[in-house]
Amino acid sequence: MPSSAGKSGRCRPATRDQAVDALRRGVPACTHCRPDTAVGLLD
């Protein structure tokens, strides 16, 4: 089931590669969905 944000067209999920790249560049991980844990990049 798509999220409400996805239905509105305001945003779309990042790909795994985009998430990894952002985390490596120092963008803080979301505290709710924890993409750093989901893609295996742990401190």
N, C-alpha and C positions, 0 to 999 in steps of 0.2 A: 504494500500500500504506500503510495507516495506521501511525502510529508506535506504539510500545509504550505510551507515556503515553496516547495516544488510546484504545487498547484497554481500558485499566484504568478509564477514566472519571474519572481524577483531574484532568484538565485538558483544555482544548480550545484550538485555535489562536486567536490574536487576529485580528480583521478588520484590513484595511488601515487603516481609519479609526481603530480603537483603537490600533494601533501608532504611527501618525502622532501622535495626540493624546498618547500616553505619552512619545514622544520629544520633542515640543515642550514638555512639562511638566518635562523634565529627567530622566526615568527613563533610566538608562544602557542602552545597547543591549547585547544579548547578544553576547559575543565569538565565539560559535560560529556563530550563524545570521545575524548582522549585519543586523537588520531596517532599520537606518538606510540601509544601502546598497541593500537590496532595494526600499525605497519611494522612493528618490531624495533622502533628506535627508542630505546630507553636510556635515561641518563645513567 
